[in-house]
Amino acid sequence: MTKLTQKSVKFDWEEKAEAAFQLLKQKLCSAPILALPEGSENFV
């Protein structure tokens, strides 16, 4: 998917890019990513 952001590459959304996008979307929405922070210390 990162190849699609380069200037010299034609933007062509293929099955491989779609599969990578769906996997990335699934991982970003999973429980470990969306967990609330623990403790009273600052976080970024």
Secondary structure as GFF3:
##gff-version 3
##sequence-region A 1 44
A	DSSP	three_ten_helix	2	5	.	.	.	ID=ss1
A	DSSP	alpha_helix	15	28	.	.	.	ID=ss2
###
